[in-house]
C-alpha cells in the first residue's frame, strides 16, 4: 500500500491542510481541539477516517 496524498478537513468539509507525500507521522500540533476528517488516497482509492483531537 502506498499513501499518495492526505487531506485534513473540518466538520463542515472545509480543507484545513494537504499533505502530498505523507510520512509515517503527521504533525497535528497546529490543529485546535475538535473533530476532523482525514482523507487518504491509497493506490487510487479514497479512504476517510474521523480524528478527534483533544
NUKE-739911 format. One record per atom (N, C-alpha, C): residue in three letters; residue number from 1; x, y, z. Coordinates in steps of 0.1 Angstrom, whole numbers. Example, Ala and Ser with C-alpha at 12.3 -4.5 7.8 and 13.67 -1.06 7.14 Angstrom:
2
PT   resn   resi      c1      c2      c3
PT    Ala      1     132     -57      78
PT    Ala      1     123     -45      78
PT    Ala      1     132     -33      78
PT    Ser      2     128     -22      71
PT    Ser      2     137     -11      71
PT    Ser      2     129       0      79
//
This chain:
54
PT   resn   resi      c1      c2      c3
PT    Unk      1       8     -12       0
PT    Unk      1       0       0       0
PT    Unk      1       9      12       0
PT    Unk      2       5      22      -8
PT    Unk      2      12      34      -9
PT    Unk      2       3      46      -7
PT    Unk      3       5      54       3
PT    Unk      3      -3      66       6
PT    Unk      3       2      77      -4
PT    Unk      4      -7      80     -13
PT    Unk      4      -3      90     -23
PT    Unk      4      -6     105     -18
PT    Unk      5     -16     107     -11
PT    Unk      5     -19     120      -5
PT    Unk      5     -28     119       7
PT    Unk      6     -28     130      15
PT    Unk      6     -36     130      27
PT    Unk      6     -42     145      28
PT    Unk      7     -55     146      30
PT    Unk      7     -60     159      33
PT    Unk      7     -68     159      46
PT    Unk      8     -68     170      53
PT    Unk      8     -74     171      66
PT    Unk      8     -86     181      64
PT    Unk      9     -98     178      68
PT    Unk      9    -110     186      67
PT    Unk      9    -116     188      80
PT    Unk     10    -123     199      82
PT    Unk     10    -131     201      94
PT    Unk     10    -145     195      93
PT    Unk     11    -153     197     103
PT    Unk     11    -166     191     103
PT    Unk     11    -175     196      91
PT    Unk     12    -172     209      87
PT    Unk     12    -180     215      76
PT    Unk     12    -175     211      62
PT    Unk     13    -164     203      62
PT    Unk     13    -159     199      49
PT    Unk     13    -148     208      44
PT    Unk     14    -145     219      51
PT    Unk     14    -135     228      47
PT    Unk     14    -121     222      48
PT    Unk     15    -114     224      37
PT    Unk     15    -100     218      37
PT    Unk     15     -91     226      46
PT    Unk     16     -85     219      55
PT    Unk     16     -76     225      65
PT    Unk     16     -61     224      61
PT    Unk     17     -57     212      56
PT    Unk     17     -43     210      52
PT    Unk     17     -42     199      42
PT    Unk     18     -32     200      34
PT    Unk     18     -29     189      24
PT    Unk     18     -15     185      26
PT    Unk     19     -13     171      26
PT    Unk     19       0     165      27
PT    Unk     19       2     157      15
PT    Unk     20      11     161       6
PT    Unk     20      12     154      -7
PT    Unk     20      20     141      -6
PT    Unk     21      30     141       2
PT    Unk     21      37     128       4
PT    Unk     21      39     125      19
PT    Unk     22      28     120      25
PT    Unk     22      28     118      40
PT    Unk     22      39     108      44
PT    Unk     23      45     110      55
PT    Unk     23      55     101      61
PT    Unk     23      47      93      71
PT    Unk     24      55      86      79
PT    Unk     24      49      77      89
PT    Unk     24      42      85     100
PT    Unk     25      46      98     102
PT    Unk     25      40     106     113
PT    Unk     25      35     119     106
PT    Unk     26      24     124     112
PT    Unk     26      18     137     107
PT    Unk     26      17     146     119
PT    Unk     27      22     158     117
PT    Unk     27      22     168     128
PT    Unk     27       8     175     129
PT    Unk     28       1     173     140
PT    Unk     28     -12     178     142
PT    Unk     28     -12     189     153
PT    Unk     29       0     194     157
PT    Unk     29       1     205     167
PT    Unk     29      -7     217     163
PT    Unk     30      -7     221     151
PT    Unk     30     -14     233     147
PT    Unk     30     -29     233     147
PT    Unk     31     -34     221     148
PT    Unk     31     -49     219     148
PT    Unk     31     -55     222     162
PT    Unk     32     -66     229     162
PT    Unk     32     -73     232     175
PT    Unk     32     -80     219     179
PT    Unk     33     -84     218     192
PT    Unk     33     -92     207     196
PT    Unk     33    -105     206     188
PT    Unk     34    -109     194     185
PT    Unk     34    -121     192     178
PT    Unk     34    -121     180     169
PT    Unk     35    -131     179     161
PT    Unk     35    -133     167     152
PT    Unk     35    -129     170     138
PT    Unk     36    -121     162     132
PT    Unk     36    -116     164     118
PT    Unk     36    -118     151     110
PT    Unk     37    -117     152      97
PT    Unk     37    -117     140      89
PT    Unk     37    -104     140      81
PT    Unk     38     -98     128      81
PT    Unk     38     -86     126      73
PT    Unk     38     -90     118      60
PT    Unk     39     -86     123      49
PT    Unk     39     -89     117      36
PT    Unk     39     -77     112      30
PT    Unk     40     -75      99      29
PT    Unk     40     -63      93      24
PT    Unk     40     -66      89       9
PT    Unk     41     -56      90       1
PT    Unk     41     -56      84     -12
PT    Unk     41     -46      73     -13
PT    Unk     42     -50      61     -13
PT    Unk     42     -41      49     -13
PT    Unk     42     -44      41     -25
PT    Unk     43     -34      40     -34
PT    Unk     43     -35      32     -46
PT    Unk     43     -48      36     -54
PT    Unk     44     -50      49     -56
PT    Unk     44     -62      54     -63
PT    Unk     44     -75      51     -56
PT    Unk     45     -75      48     -44
PT    Unk     45     -87      46     -36
PT    Unk     45     -87      56     -25
PT    Unk     46     -99      63     -23
PT    Unk     46    -100      73     -12
PT    Unk     46    -106      67       0
PT    Unk     47    -100      69      11
PT    Unk     47    -105      64      24
PT    Unk     47    -106      76      34
PT    Unk     48    -117      77      41
PT    Unk     48    -119      88      50
PT    Unk     48    -120      82      64
PT    Unk     49    -113      88      74
PT    Unk     49    -113      84      88
PT    Unk     49    -115      97      96
PT    Unk     50    -122      95     107
PT    Unk     50    -125     106     117
PT    Unk     50    -114     107     127
PT    Unk     51    -110     119     130
PT    Unk     51     -99     122     140
PT    Unk     51    -105     131     151
PT    Unk     52    -103     127     163
PT    Unk     52    -108     136     174
PT    Unk     52     -95     141     181
PT    Unk     53     -93     154     181
PT    Unk     53     -81     159     188
PT    Unk     53     -85     166     200
PT    Unk     54     -79     162     211
PT    Unk     54     -83     168     224
PT    Unk     54     -73     179     228
//
